[in-house]
Amino acid sequence: MNEWAPIAKEYDPLKAGSIDGTDEEPHDRAIWRAMLARYVPNKGVTGDPHLTLFVARLNLQTTEEKLKEAFSRYGDIRKIRLVRDLVTGFSKGYAFIEYKEERALLKAHRDANRLVIDQHEIFVDFELERTLKGWIPRRLGGGFGGKKESGQLRFGGRDRPFRKPINLPTMRSDFYGEGPGEKRERSWSREGARDWRARDRDPERNRDKRWLERERSWAWGESNRERERDSKEERSRGRERKDRERKDRERDRSRERDPKKQRDDDKHR
Protein backbone atom coordinates (compact mmCIF):
# COMPACT_ATOMS: atom_id res chain seq x y z
CA MET A 1 0.00 0.00 0.00
CA ASN A 2 2.96 2.34 0.48
CA GLU A 3 3.65 2.24 -3.28
CA TRP A 4 0.00 2.69 -4.29
CA ALA A 5 -0.76 5.52 -6.71
CA PRO A 6 -4.00 6.51 -8.49
CA ILE A 7 -2.14 6.84 -11.81
CA ALA A 8 -0.74 3.67 -13.40
CA LYS A 9 3.04 3.38 -13.58
CA GLU A 10 2.87 0.38 -15.92
CA TYR A 11 -0.08 -0.50 -18.12
CA ASP A 12 -1.86 -3.76 -17.37
CA PRO A 13 -5.19 -4.31 -19.21
CA LEU A 14 -6.57 -6.41 -16.36
CA LYS A 15 -5.82 -3.73 -13.78
CA ALA A 16 -7.01 -0.95 -16.08
CA GLY A 17 -10.38 -2.73 -16.28
CA SER A 18 -10.71 -2.71 -12.48
CA ILE A 19 -11.88 0.27 -10.46
CA ASP A 20 -9.15 -0.30 -7.87
CA GLY A 21 -6.72 -2.52 -9.78
CA THR A 22 -7.54 -5.68 -7.80
CA ASP A 23 -9.62 -7.67 -10.29
CA GLU A 24 -8.40 -11.15 -11.19
CA GLU A 25 -10.78 -11.93 -14.07
CA PRO A 26 -11.57 -9.80 -17.16
CA HIS A 27 -15.12 -8.45 -17.11
CA ASP A 28 -15.46 -7.72 -20.84
CA ARG A 29 -14.13 -9.03 -24.13
CA ALA A 30 -12.08 -5.94 -24.83
CA ILE A 31 -9.81 -6.75 -21.89
CA TRP A 32 -9.26 -10.22 -23.34
CA ARG A 33 -8.34 -8.62 -26.67
CA ALA A 34 -5.91 -6.25 -24.96
CA MET A 35 -4.32 -9.07 -22.95
CA LEU A 36 -3.84 -11.14 -26.11
CA ALA A 37 -2.62 -8.21 -28.22
CA ARG A 38 1.05 -7.92 -29.16
CA TYR A 39 1.20 -4.19 -29.68
CA VAL A 40 4.47 -2.46 -30.51
CA PRO A 41 4.67 1.35 -30.63
CA ASN A 42 5.01 2.86 -34.06
CA LYS A 43 8.72 3.01 -34.86
CA GLY A 44 8.12 5.60 -37.58
CA VAL A 45 7.03 8.25 -35.09
CA THR A 46 9.69 10.85 -34.46
CA GLY A 47 10.10 13.53 -31.85
CA ASP A 48 10.52 13.63 -28.10
CA PRO A 49 7.70 11.67 -26.38
CA HIS A 50 8.31 13.56 -23.11
CA LEU A 51 7.43 16.84 -24.86
CA THR A 52 4.41 15.46 -26.74
CA LEU A 53 0.80 16.06 -25.80
CA PHE A 54 -2.04 13.68 -26.67
CA VAL A 55 -5.28 15.40 -27.73
CA ALA A 56 -8.46 13.33 -28.11
CA ARG A 57 -12.23 13.71 -28.64
CA LEU A 58 -11.68 16.12 -31.50
CA ASN A 59 -14.30 17.14 -33.99
CA LEU A 60 -13.70 15.16 -37.19
CA GLN A 61 -13.73 18.47 -39.07
CA THR A 62 -10.92 19.99 -36.99
CA THR A 63 -7.74 20.60 -39.00
CA GLU A 64 -4.07 21.03 -38.14
CA GLU A 65 -4.40 24.79 -38.61
CA LYS A 66 -7.19 24.96 -36.04
CA LEU A 67 -5.14 22.92 -33.55
CA LYS A 68 -2.12 25.14 -34.06
CA GLU A 69 -4.23 28.23 -33.49
CA ALA A 70 -5.68 26.80 -30.25
CA PHE A 71 -2.48 25.32 -28.75
CA SER A 72 0.11 27.88 -29.80
CA ARG A 73 -1.10 30.16 -27.01
CA TYR A 74 0.67 27.88 -24.48
CA GLY A 75 4.06 27.96 -26.18
CA ASP A 76 6.05 27.28 -29.33
CA ILE A 77 4.94 24.15 -31.20
CA ARG A 78 7.47 21.99 -32.96
CA LYS A 79 5.15 19.55 -34.70
CA ILE A 80 1.46 18.61 -34.96
CA ARG A 81 0.43 15.12 -36.06
CA LEU A 82 -3.29 14.73 -36.68
CA VAL A 83 -3.95 11.00 -37.07
CA ARG A 84 -5.87 10.23 -40.26
CA ASP A 85 -7.25 7.13 -41.91
CA LEU A 86 -4.77 5.69 -44.42
CA VAL A 87 -7.47 4.95 -47.00
CA THR A 88 -9.95 7.83 -46.73
CA GLY A 89 -7.65 10.48 -45.26
CA PHE A 90 -10.35 11.51 -42.79
CA SER A 91 -9.43 12.47 -39.23
CA LYS A 92 -9.77 9.82 -36.52
CA GLY A 93 -10.47 12.38 -33.83
CA TYR A 94 -7.12 12.54 -32.03
CA ALA A 95 -3.73 14.16 -32.52
CA PHE A 96 -0.23 14.56 -31.03
CA ILE A 97 1.29 17.97 -30.42
CA GLU A 98 5.01 18.29 -29.71
CA TYR A 99 6.23 21.44 -27.97
CA LYS A 100 9.73 22.89 -27.94
CA GLU A 101 9.85 23.45 -24.18
CA GLU A 102 8.64 21.43 -21.21
CA ARG A 103 7.16 24.56 -19.65
CA ALA A 104 4.76 24.96 -22.57
CA LEU A 105 3.86 21.26 -22.41
CA LEU A 106 2.97 21.46 -18.72
CA LYS A 107 0.95 24.63 -19.23
CA ALA A 108 -1.05 23.08 -22.08
CA HIS A 109 -1.55 19.91 -20.05
CA ARG A 110 -2.94 21.96 -17.17
CA ASP A 111 -5.10 24.47 -19.02
CA ALA A 112 -6.17 22.88 -22.31
CA ASN A 113 -8.10 19.94 -20.88
CA ARG A 114 -11.85 20.32 -21.60
CA LEU A 115 -11.13 23.15 -23.99
CA VAL A 116 -13.90 23.53 -26.60
CA ILE A 117 -12.72 23.38 -30.21
CA ASP A 118 -15.27 23.27 -33.03
CA GLN A 119 -18.10 22.58 -30.57
CA HIS A 120 -16.24 19.59 -29.06
CA GLU A 121 -14.86 19.41 -25.51
CA ILE A 122 -11.41 17.86 -25.92
CA PHE A 123 -9.37 15.66 -23.62
CA VAL A 124 -5.66 16.30 -23.10
CA ASP A 125 -3.01 14.03 -21.58
CA PHE A 126 0.66 13.20 -21.95
CA GLU A 127 1.66 10.77 -24.66
CA LEU A 128 1.61 7.20 -23.33
CA GLU A 129 2.42 5.14 -26.41
CA ARG A 130 6.18 5.55 -25.98
CA THR A 131 6.36 6.46 -22.29
CA LEU A 132 4.14 3.90 -20.47
CA LYS A 133 5.43 0.35 -20.51
CA GLY A 134 2.93 -2.21 -21.81
CA TRP A 135 0.63 0.39 -23.34
CA ILE A 136 -2.28 -0.99 -25.42
CA PRO A 137 -4.40 1.53 -27.40
CA ARG A 138 -8.15 1.62 -27.13
CA ARG A 139 -8.70 0.20 -30.62
CA LEU A 140 -7.21 -3.05 -29.29
CA GLY A 141 -9.25 -3.04 -26.07
CA GLY A 142 -6.89 -1.01 -23.89
CA GLY A 143 -6.52 2.69 -23.30
CA PHE A 144 -7.85 4.84 -20.48
CA GLY A 145 -10.94 6.10 -22.29
CA GLY A 146 -14.43 4.71 -22.54
CA LYS A 147 -17.80 5.68 -21.16
CA LYS A 148 -20.29 3.98 -18.87
CA GLU A 149 -22.63 3.29 -21.77
CA SER A 150 -19.96 1.39 -23.69
CA GLY A 151 -19.19 -0.96 -20.81
CA GLN A 152 -15.43 -0.54 -21.42
CA LEU A 153 -14.41 1.71 -18.54
CA ARG A 154 -10.65 1.90 -17.98
CA PHE A 155 -8.93 3.18 -14.87
CA GLY A 156 -5.45 4.32 -13.93
CA GLY A 157 -5.31 7.47 -16.07
CA ARG A 158 -5.65 11.11 -15.13
CA ASP A 159 -9.18 11.29 -16.49
CA ARG A 160 -10.31 8.28 -14.39
CA PRO A 161 -7.78 7.31 -11.69
CA PHE A 162 -7.80 4.19 -9.55
CA ARG A 163 -9.74 4.12 -6.30
CA LYS A 164 -7.73 3.16 -3.29
CA PRO A 165 -8.43 -0.50 -2.35
CA ILE A 166 -9.66 -1.31 1.15
CA ASN A 167 -7.28 -3.45 3.21
CA LEU A 168 -8.30 -4.80 6.60
CA PRO A 169 -5.27 -6.53 8.15
CA THR A 170 -6.10 -8.97 10.99
CA MET A 171 -4.07 -10.88 13.56
CA ARG A 172 -4.09 -14.62 12.94
CA SER A 173 -4.13 -17.30 15.62
CA ASP A 174 -2.34 -20.61 15.24
CA PHE A 175 -5.29 -22.89 15.88
CA TYR A 176 -8.15 -21.34 13.91
CA GLY A 177 -6.04 -19.29 11.52
CA GLU A 178 -7.83 -16.14 12.60
CA GLY A 179 -7.69 -13.45 15.25
CA PRO A 180 -9.14 -13.87 18.75
CA GLY A 181 -11.90 -11.38 18.03
CA GLU A 182 -12.86 -13.30 14.93
CA LYS A 183 -12.83 -16.57 16.90
CA ARG A 184 -15.20 -15.21 19.54
CA GLU A 185 -17.49 -13.81 16.89
CA ARG A 186 -17.47 -17.12 15.07
CA SER A 187 -18.34 -19.15 18.21
CA TRP A 188 -21.08 -16.67 19.15
CA SER A 189 -22.62 -16.91 15.70
CA ARG A 190 -22.59 -20.71 15.87
CA GLU A 191 -24.30 -20.71 19.28
CA GLY A 192 -26.84 -18.22 18.04
CA ALA A 193 -27.55 -20.43 15.06
CA ARG A 194 -28.03 -23.46 17.34
CA ASP A 195 -30.42 -21.53 19.61
CA TRP A 196 -32.39 -20.36 16.61
CA ARG A 197 -32.73 -23.90 15.28
CA ALA A 198 -33.76 -25.16 18.75
CA ARG A 199 -36.47 -22.52 18.97
CA ASP A 200 -37.78 -23.60 15.58
CA ARG A 201 -37.89 -27.21 16.74
CA ASP A 202 -39.95 -26.32 19.87
CA PRO A 203 -43.49 -27.63 19.09
CA GLU A 204 -45.25 -25.60 21.80
CA ARG A 205 -43.71 -22.36 20.58
CA ASN A 206 -44.50 -23.12 16.95
CA ARG A 207 -48.11 -24.05 17.76
CA ASP A 208 -48.67 -20.86 19.74
CA LYS A 209 -47.13 -18.86 16.93
CA ARG A 210 -49.41 -20.45 14.34
CA TRP A 211 -52.52 -19.82 16.49
CA LEU A 212 -51.50 -16.20 16.96
CA GLU A 213 -51.07 -15.76 13.21
CA ARG A 214 -54.50 -17.35 12.58
CA GLU A 215 -56.18 -15.08 15.13
CA ARG A 216 -54.58 -12.07 13.50
CA SER A 217 -55.79 -13.17 10.10
CA TRP A 218 -59.34 -13.82 11.41
CA ALA A 219 -59.44 -10.45 13.14
CA TRP A 220 -58.17 -8.80 9.99
CA GLY A 221 -60.79 -10.58 7.90
CA GLU A 222 -63.59 -9.65 10.33
CA SER A 223 -62.53 -6.02 10.33
CA ASN A 224 -62.45 -6.05 6.55
CA ARG A 225 -65.99 -7.48 6.42
CA GLU A 226 -67.24 -4.85 8.86
CA ARG A 227 -65.70 -2.08 6.78
CA GLU A 228 -67.28 -3.47 3.62
CA ARG A 229 -70.70 -3.71 5.30
CA ASP A 230 -70.49 -0.16 6.58
CA SER A 231 -69.45 1.12 3.18
CA LYS A 232 -72.39 -0.66 1.50
CA GLU A 233 -74.86 0.86 3.97
CA GLU A 234 -73.34 4.28 3.46
CA ARG A 235 -73.62 3.95 -0.32
CA SER A 236 -77.28 2.85 -0.09
CA ARG A 237 -78.13 5.81 2.18
CA GLY A 238 -76.39 8.11 -0.23
CA ARG A 239 -78.43 6.78 -3.15
CA GLU A 240 -81.71 7.22 -1.25
CA ARG A 241 -80.81 10.79 -0.35
CA LYS A 242 -79.97 11.61 -3.95
CA ASP A 243 -83.31 10.11 -5.12
CA ARG A 244 -85.26 12.27 -2.67
CA GLU A 245 -83.40 15.40 -3.74
CA ARG A 246 -84.02 14.61 -7.42
CA LYS A 247 -87.78 14.13 -6.84
CA ASP A 248 -88.02 17.43 -4.93
CA ARG A 249 -86.25 19.26 -7.76
CA GLU A 250 -88.61 17.78 -10.35
CA ARG A 251 -91.66 18.79 -8.30
CA ASP A 252 -90.36 22.35 -7.95
CA ARG A 253 -89.76 22.61 -11.70
CA SER A 254 -93.24 21.39 -12.48
CA ARG A 255 -94.77 24.00 -10.13
CA GLU A 256 -92.80 26.77 -11.80
CA ARG A 257 -93.91 25.71 -15.31
CA ASP A 258 -97.69 25.53 -14.55
CA PRO A 259 -98.74 27.89 -11.72
CA LYS A 260 -102.44 27.73 -12.75
CA LYS A 261 -102.49 24.00 -12.39
CA GLN A 262 -100.86 24.40 -9.02
CA ARG A 263 -103.63 26.78 -7.90
CA ASP A 264 -106.33 24.35 -9.05
CA ASP A 265 -104.66 21.57 -7.15
CA ASP A 266 -104.56 23.71 -4.08
CA LYS A 267 -108.34 24.42 -4.41
CA HIS A 268 -109.20 20.77 -4.67
CA ARG A 269 -107.14 20.11 -1.60
PAKOL-664291 format. One line per field, with one value per residue (C-alpha): residue in three letters; residue number from 1; x, y, z; chain. Coordinates in steps of 0.25 Angstrom, whole numbers, padded with zeros to 4 digits. Last residue first. Layout:
<rs>
code: c(Ala|...)
pos: c(NUM|...)
X: c(X|...)
Y: c(Y|...)
Z: c(Z|...)
unit: c(A|...)
</rs>
This chain:
<rs>
code: c(Arg|His|Lys|Asp|Asp|Asp|Arg|Gln|Lys|Lys|Pro|Asp|Arg|Glu|Arg|Ser|Arg|Asp|Arg|Glu|Arg|Asp|Lys|Arg|Glu|Arg|Asp|Lys|Arg|Glu|Arg|Gly|Arg|Ser|Arg|Glu|Glu|Lys|Ser|Asp|Arg|Glu|Arg|Glu|Arg|Asn|Ser|Glu|Gly|Trp|Ala|Trp|Ser|Arg|Glu|Arg|Glu|Leu|Trp|Arg|Lys|Asp|Arg|Asn|Arg|Glu|Pro|Asp|Arg|Asp|Arg|Ala|Arg|Trp|Asp|Arg|Ala|Gly|Glu|Arg|Ser|Trp|Ser|Arg|Glu|Arg|Lys|Glu|Gly|Pro|Gly|Glu|Gly|Tyr|Phe|Asp|Ser|Arg|Met|Thr|Pro|Leu|Asn|Ile|Pro|Lys|Arg|Phe|Pro|Arg|Asp|Arg|Gly|Gly|Phe|Arg|Leu|Gln|Gly|Ser|Glu|Lys|Lys|Gly|Gly|Phe|Gly|Gly|Gly|Leu|Arg|Arg|Pro|Ile|Trp|Gly|Lys|Leu|Thr|Arg|Glu|Leu|Glu|Phe|Asp|Val|Phe|Ile|Glu|His|Gln|Asp|Ile|Val|Leu|Arg|Asn|Ala|Asp|Arg|His|Ala|Lys|Leu|Leu|Ala|Arg|Glu|Glu|Lys|Tyr|Glu|Ile|Phe|Ala|Tyr|Gly|Lys|Ser|Phe|Gly|Thr|Val|Leu|Asp|Arg|Val|Leu|Arg|Ile|Lys|Arg|Ile|Asp|Gly|Tyr|Arg|Ser|Phe|Ala|Glu|Lys|Leu|Lys|Glu|Glu|Thr|Thr|Gln|Leu|Asn|Leu|Arg|Ala|Val|Phe|Leu|Thr|Leu|His|Pro|Asp|Gly|Thr|Val|Gly|Lys|Asn|Pro|Val|Tyr|Arg|Ala|Leu|Met|Ala|Arg|Trp|Ile|Ala|Arg|Asp|His|Pro|Glu|Glu|Asp|Thr|Gly|Asp|Ile|Ser|Gly|Ala|Lys|Leu|Pro|Asp|Tyr|Glu|Lys|Ala|Ile|Pro|Ala|Trp|Glu|Asn|Met)
pos: c(269|268|267|266|265|264|263|262|261|260|259|258|257|256|255|254|253|252|251|250|249|248|247|246|245|244|243|242|241|240|239|238|237|236|235|234|233|232|231|230|229|228|227|226|225|224|223|222|221|220|219|218|217|216|215|214|213|212|211|210|209|208|207|206|205|204|203|202|201|200|199|198|197|196|195|194|193|192|191|190|189|188|187|186|185|184|183|182|181|180|179|178|177|176|175|174|173|172|171|170|169|168|167|166|165|164|163|162|161|160|159|158|157|156|155|154|153|152|151|150|149|148|147|146|145|144|143|142|141|140|139|138|137|136|135|134|133|132|131|130|129|128|127|126|125|124|123|122|121|120|119|118|117|116|115|114|113|112|111|110|109|108|107|106|105|104|103|102|101|100|99|98|97|96|95|94|93|92|91|90|89|88|87|86|85|84|83|82|81|80|79|78|77|76|75|74|73|72|71|70|69|68|67|66|65|64|63|62|61|60|59|58|57|56|55|54|53|52|51|50|49|48|47|46|45|44|43|42|41|40|39|38|37|36|35|34|33|32|31|30|29|28|27|26|25|24|23|22|21|20|19|18|17|16|15|14|13|12|11|10|9|8|7|6|5|4|3|2|1)
X: c(-0429|-0437|-0433|-0418|-0419|-0425|-0415|-0403|-0410|-0410|-0395|-0391|-0376|-0371|-0379|-0373|-0359|-0361|-0367|-0354|-0345|-0352|-0351|-0336|-0334|-0341|-0333|-0320|-0323|-0327|-0314|-0306|-0313|-0309|-0294|-0293|-0299|-0290|-0278|-0282|-0283|-0269|-0263|-0269|-0264|-0250|-0250|-0254|-0243|-0233|-0238|-0237|-0223|-0218|-0225|-0218|-0204|-0206|-0210|-0198|-0189|-0195|-0192|-0178|-0175|-0181|-0174|-0160|-0152|-0151|-0146|-0135|-0131|-0130|-0122|-0112|-0110|-0107|-0097|-0090|-0090|-0084|-0073|-0070|-0070|-0061|-0051|-0051|-0048|-0037|-0031|-0031|-0024|-0033|-0021|-0009|-0017|-0016|-0016|-0024|-0021|-0033|-0029|-0039|-0034|-0031|-0039|-0031|-0031|-0041|-0037|-0023|-0021|-0022|-0036|-0043|-0058|-0062|-0077|-0080|-0091|-0081|-0071|-0058|-0044|-0031|-0026|-0028|-0037|-0029|-0035|-0033|-0018|-0009|0003|0012|0022|0017|0025|0025|0010|0006|0007|0003|-0012|-0023|-0037|-0046|-0059|-0065|-0072|-0061|-0051|-0056|-0045|-0047|-0032|-0025|-0020|-0012|-0006|-0004|0004|0012|0015|0019|0029|0035|0039|0039|0025|0020|0005|-0001|-0015|-0028|-0042|-0039|-0038|-0041|-0031|-0040|-0030|-0019|-0029|-0023|-0016|-0013|0002|0006|0021|0030|0020|0024|0016|0003|-0004|0000|-0010|-0023|-0017|-0008|-0021|-0029|-0018|-0016|-0031|-0044|-0055|-0055|-0057|-0047|-0049|-0034|-0021|-0008|0003|0018|0030|0033|0031|0042|0040|0039|0028|0032|0035|0020|0019|0018|0005|0004|-0010|-0015|-0017|-0024|-0033|-0037|-0039|-0048|-0057|-0062|-0060|-0046|-0043|-0034|-0038|-0030|-0027|-0037|-0048|-0043|-0042|-0028|-0023|-0026|-0021|-0007|0000|0011|0012|-0003|-0009|-0016|-0003|0000|0015|0012|0000)
Y: c(0080|0083|0098|0095|0086|0097|0107|0098|0096|0111|0112|0102|0103|0107|0096|0086|0090|0089|0075|0071|0077|0070|0057|0058|0062|0049|0040|0046|0043|0029|0027|0032|0023|0011|0016|0017|0003|-0003|0004|-0001|-0015|-0014|-0008|-0019|-0030|-0024|-0024|-0039|-0042|-0035|-0042|-0055|-0053|-0048|-0060|-0069|-0063|-0065|-0079|-0082|-0075|-0083|-0096|-0092|-0089|-0102|-0111|-0105|-0109|-0094|-0090|-0101|-0096|-0081|-0086|-0094|-0082|-0073|-0083|-0083|-0068|-0067|-0077|-0068|-0055|-0061|-0066|-0053|-0046|-0055|-0054|-0065|-0077|-0085|-0092|-0082|-0069|-0058|-0044|-0036|-0026|-0019|-0014|-0005|-0002|0013|0016|0017|0029|0033|0045|0044|0030|0017|0013|0008|0007|-0002|-0004|0006|0013|0016|0023|0019|0024|0019|0011|-0004|-0012|-0012|0001|0006|0006|-0004|0002|-0009|0001|0016|0026|0022|0021|0029|0043|0053|0056|0065|0063|0071|0078|0078|0090|0093|0094|0094|0093|0081|0080|0092|0098|0088|0080|0092|0099|0086|0085|0100|0098|0086|0094|0092|0086|0073|0072|0058|0057|0050|0050|0039|0050|0046|0042|0031|0020|0023|0029|0041|0044|0059|0060|0074|0078|0088|0097|0109|0112|0112|0121|0112|0101|0107|0113|0101|0092|0100|0099|0084|0082|0080|0074|0061|0069|0064|0055|0053|0062|0055|0064|0062|0067|0054|0047|0055|0054|0043|0033|0022|0012|0011|0005|-0010|-0017|-0032|-0033|-0045|-0036|-0025|-0034|-0041|-0027|-0024|-0036|-0031|-0034|-0039|-0048|-0045|-0031|-0023|-0010|-0001|0001|-0011|-0011|-0004|-0015|-0026|-0017|-0015|-0002|0002|0014|0015|0027|0026|0022|0011|0009|0009|0000)
Z: c(-0006|-0019|-0018|-0016|-0029|-0036|-0032|-0036|-0050|-0051|-0047|-0058|-0061|-0047|-0041|-0050|-0047|-0032|-0033|-0041|-0031|-0020|-0027|-0030|-0015|-0011|-0020|-0016|-0001|-0005|-0013|-0001|0009|0000|-0001|0014|0016|0006|0013|0026|0021|0014|0027|0035|0026|0026|0041|0041|0032|0040|0053|0046|0040|0054|0061|0050|0053|0068|0066|0057|0068|0079|0071|0068|0082|0087|0076|0079|0067|0062|0076|0075|0061|0066|0078|0069|0060|0072|0077|0063|0063|0077|0073|0060|0068|0078|0068|0060|0072|0075|0061|0050|0046|0056|0064|0061|0062|0052|0054|0044|0033|0026|0013|0005|-0009|-0013|-0025|-0038|-0047|-0058|-0066|-0061|-0064|-0056|-0059|-0072|-0074|-0086|-0083|-0095|-0087|-0075|-0085|-0090|-0089|-0082|-0093|-0096|-0104|-0117|-0122|-0109|-0110|-0102|-0093|-0087|-0082|-0082|-0089|-0104|-0106|-0093|-0099|-0088|-0086|-0092|-0094|-0104|-0102|-0116|-0122|-0132|-0121|-0106|-0096|-0086|-0084|-0089|-0076|-0069|-0080|-0088|-0077|-0075|-0090|-0090|-0079|-0085|-0097|-0112|-0112|-0119|-0122|-0124|-0130|-0128|-0135|-0146|-0157|-0171|-0181|-0187|-0188|-0178|-0168|-0161|-0148|-0147|-0144|-0140|-0139|-0132|-0125|-0117|-0105|-0098|-0108|-0119|-0115|-0121|-0134|-0136|-0134|-0144|-0154|-0153|-0156|-0148|-0156|-0149|-0136|-0126|-0115|-0112|-0111|-0107|-0103|-0107|-0099|-0092|-0106|-0112|-0127|-0138|-0140|-0150|-0139|-0136|-0123|-0122|-0119|-0117|-0113|-0104|-0092|-0100|-0107|-0093|-0088|-0099|-0097|-0083|-0068|-0069|-0056|-0045|-0041|-0031|-0039|-0031|-0042|-0050|-0065|-0064|-0055|-0065|-0077|-0069|-0072|-0064|-0054|-0054|-0047|-0034|-0027|-0017|-0013|0002|0000)
unit: c(A|A|A|A|A|A|A|A|A|A|A|A|A|A|A|A|A|A|A|A|A|A|A|A|A|A|A|A|A|A|A|A|A|A|A|A|A|A|A|A|A|A|A|A|A|A|A|A|A|A|A|A|A|A|A|A|A|A|A|A|A|A|A|A|A|A|A|A|A|A|A|A|A|A|A|A|A|A|A|A|A|A|A|A|A|A|A|A|A|A|A|A|A|A|A|A|A|A|A|A|A|A|A|A|A|A|A|A|A|A|A|A|A|A|A|A|A|A|A|A|A|A|A|A|A|A|A|A|A|A|A|A|A|A|A|A|A|A|A|A|A|A|A|A|A|A|A|A|A|A|A|A|A|A|A|A|A|A|A|A|A|A|A|A|A|A|A|A|A|A|A|A|A|A|A|A|A|A|A|A|A|A|A|A|A|A|A|A|A|A|A|A|A|A|A|A|A|A|A|A|A|A|A|A|A|A|A|A|A|A|A|A|A|A|A|A|A|A|A|A|A|A|A|A|A|A|A|A|A|A|A|A|A|A|A|A|A|A|A|A|A|A|A|A|A|A|A|A|A|A|A|A|A|A|A|A|A|A|A|A|A|A|A|A|A|A|A|A|A)
</rs>
